[in-house]
Amino acid sequence: MATALNLSPPISLLRPLSFRKIPKITTIRASTSSSETSPPLTTSTKDQGLSSSPPSSSSSSSVTFAPPPDFKPPVPQRFGVRPDKRWEVFTASLALFFRLGTGVFVSGYSVSLVPKNEIPPGQYALDAGDSKAKETSKLGPRPEKPIEIYEFEGCPFCRKVREIIAVLDIDVLFYPCPKNGPNFRPKVAQMGGKQQFPYMVDPNTGVAMYESDDIIKYLVGKYGDGNVPLMLSLGLLTTLTAGLALIGRMGKGSSYIPSKLPPKPLEIWAYEGSPFCKLVREVLVELELPHLLRSCARGSPKRQILYEKAGHFQVPYLEDPNTGVQMFESAEIVEYIKATYAVQ
C-alpha cells in the first residue's frame, strides 16, 4: 500500500494586483528552442531606435567559442561533493534553513512509496530501500514562451521571484544584471524607465512589471492556482529571511566580471533550492550570460524529460549550444563557464 505526503501551498489573501502592459517594449530576446536549432541572440526593438545587437566588451560575432583544450565532460557523481568545494556547497545550503525549503518542491507536491515493480523501466523515481518514491505535482497552465526576467543573485527581492518560478515549475529566460554589467542593466532602464530589479516581461501576454510581490502574484494568478505560498506571503518577514538566505554566499553573483557575450543563451536544468545549482547560477550572473532555466524542483515533470534526454537525472545540467557541450557536476560546470566565457 502506498503512503503519501502532500505539500500544497496554503491559501492566502491576495490584495489587488496592479500591472501594466507596455505597448512599446524593448527586449533582448534569445532563442529558447533546442540546442541544435537556436538562432543567435538578437535585439528586437519597437519605436525605440535601438541598435540591433546588445552592447558588449567583446562582440559575439567576432569571437569563436570552443571548449577548453582537452576538455572532457566529467562523469556524474550523484550526491558527491568535490573536497575543495565542500565549504561553498555548505554556505550555499544555508538558504534552505532560512527559507524553510521554499523553492525545493513544486506546487501540489506529493510523494508515494510504491513497490519497485510498479515503476516501469525508463521512468524516473528515487530508490527508497525496497520501494520507489513516486513524485507528482499539480501544475497550472503552462506559458507557451519562457518568461523573461532581469535580475541578479545577491538580491532578496530577486530570490523571492526565483522561488516562485521553482514552485510553479515554469521555464525562464534570465538576463543577468550584475552591478556594473554593461548589457542588461541599461536595457531594463530603456524598457521600464529605471534600473530596478527584478523586472519581468511575459512575452505571452505583453505584460511587463517591476516589484517582486506583484510579479509573484501575477505569476501565480496566470500560471498557478492563484495562491501565494506561505513563505512568500509574509511581507517584511519574507524579505528579511530572503536576505538572510544570502549571507552564506557573501555577495556572490552580484558584481560583473568581464566576459564574452555568446550568440545563444546557455541552457541550464536547475532549481532555486539546490545549493549545487546556486554555485552555477552565481557565475552565470557574474559573467552576465543569458541563460534559459529549465526549472525542475522536486515533483517537476521535467525530471522525467531530463532523465530520458541524458540517461540520468542530476542537477545542475548544462547544455551550451555555442560549443555543443553537455555536462553534469556543478564544480566542473563553473570551471567550464569561466574558461569559455570569462575575459582572460
C-alpha positions, 0 to 999 in steps of 0.5 A: 500500500502506498503512503503519501505526503502532500505539500500544497501551498496554503491559501492566502489573501491576495490584495489587488494586483496592479500591472501594466502592459507596455505597448512599446517594449524593448527586449533582448530576446534569445532563442529558447528552442533546442540546442541544435536549432537556436538562432543567435541572440538578437535585439528586437526593438519597437519605436525605440531606435535601438541598435540591433545587437546588445552592447558588449566588451567583446562582440559575439560575432567576432569571437569563436567559442570552443571548449577548453583544450582537452576538455572532457565532460566529467562523469556524474557523481550523484550526491558527491561533493568535490573536497575543495568545494565542500565549504561553498556547497555548505554556505550555499545550503544555508538558504534552505534553513532560512527559507524553510525549503521554499523553492525545493518542491513544486506546487501540489507536491506529493510523494508515494512509496510504491513497490519497485515493480510498479515503476516501469523501466525508463521512468524516473523515481528515487530508490527508497530501500525496497520501494520507489518514491513516486513524485507528482505535482499539480501544475497550472497552465503552462506559458507557451514562451519562457518568461523573461526576467532581469535580475541578479543573485545577491538580491532578496527581492530577486530570490523571492521571484526565483522561488516562485518560478521553482514552485510553479515549475515554469521555464525562464529566460534570465538576463543577468544584471550584475552591478556594473554589467554593461548589457542588461542593466541599461536595457531594463532602464530603456524598457521600464524607465529605471534600473530596478530589479527584478523586472519581468516581461511575459512575452505571452501576454505583453505584460511587463512589471517591476516589484517582486510581490506583484510579479509573484502574484501575477505569476501565480494568478496566470500560471498557478492556482492563484495562491501565494505560498506561505513563505512568500506571503509574509511581507517584511518577514519574507524579505528579511529571511530572503536576505538572510538566505544570502549571507552564506554566499557573501555577495556572490553573483552580484558584481560583473566580471568581464566576459564574452557575450555568446550568440545563444543563451546557455541552457541550464536544468536547475532549481532555486533550492539546490545549493549545487545549482546556486554555485552555477547560477552565481557565475552565470550572473557574474559573467552576465550570460543569458541563460534559459532555466529549465526549472525542475524542483522536486515533483517537476515533470521535467525530471522525467524529460531530463532523465530520458534526454541524458540517461540520468537525472542530476542537477545542475545540467548544462547544455551550451549550444555555442560549443555543443557541450553537455555536462553534469557536476556543478564544480566542473560546470563553473570551471567550464563557464569561466574558461569559455566565457570569462575575459582572460 
